[in-house]
Amino acid sequence: MSQISVETNAMKIQNSFFAALEKTLPAIFDRETASLALGGVLSPKTLSNADAQGTGPEVRMKLGKKIVYERESFLLWLQTRLK
C-alpha cells in the first residue's frame, strides 16, 4: 500500500469519527458526556486539567455546578489534539 493510500484511509476514518461525534453530541454537554462519547479515552479529569491550564476547548460555560462545552468548539479542539 502506498503512503498516499494509507494517509487517505486515515483521513476517511478521522472524518467518519468526527461526523459520528457531531451527530452523537448534543449542542452543549458536560465533561462526563464528552468522556463517554470518546469511549473514555479522555477522562473528565483530563478535560478539567486542560481547562485549568487554558488548553481546553475555547467555548465553555458554567451551568449550575457543571462545566459544559459547546459542540463545535469541542470538536475543533479535539481535532487539534489528534496527531
C-alpha positions, 0 to 999 in steps of 0.5 A, spaced: 500 500 500 502 506 498 503 512 503 498 516 499 493 510 500 494 509 507 494 517 509 487 517 505 484 511 509 486 515 515 483 521 513 476 517 511 476 514 518 478 521 522 472 524 518 467 518 519 469 519 527 468 526 527 461 526 523 459 520 528 461 525 534 457 531 531 451 527 530 452 523 537 453 530 541 448 534 543 449 542 542 452 543 549 454 537 554 458 536 560 465 533 561 462 526 563 458 526 556 464 528 552 468 522 556 463 517 554 462 519 547 470 518 546 469 511 549 473 514 555 479 515 552 479 522 555 477 522 562 473 528 565 479 529 569 483 530 563 478 535 560 478 539 567 486 539 567 486 542 560 481 547 562 485 549 568 491 550 564 487 554 558 488 548 553 481 546 553 476 547 548 475 555 547 467 555 548 465 553 555 460 555 560 458 554 567 451 551 568 449 550 575 455 546 578 457 543 571 462 545 566 459 544 559 462 545 552 459 547 546 459 542 540 463 545 535 468 548 539 469 541 542 470 538 536 475 543 533 479 542 539 479 535 539 481 535 532 487 539 534 489 534 539 489 528 534 496 527 531 
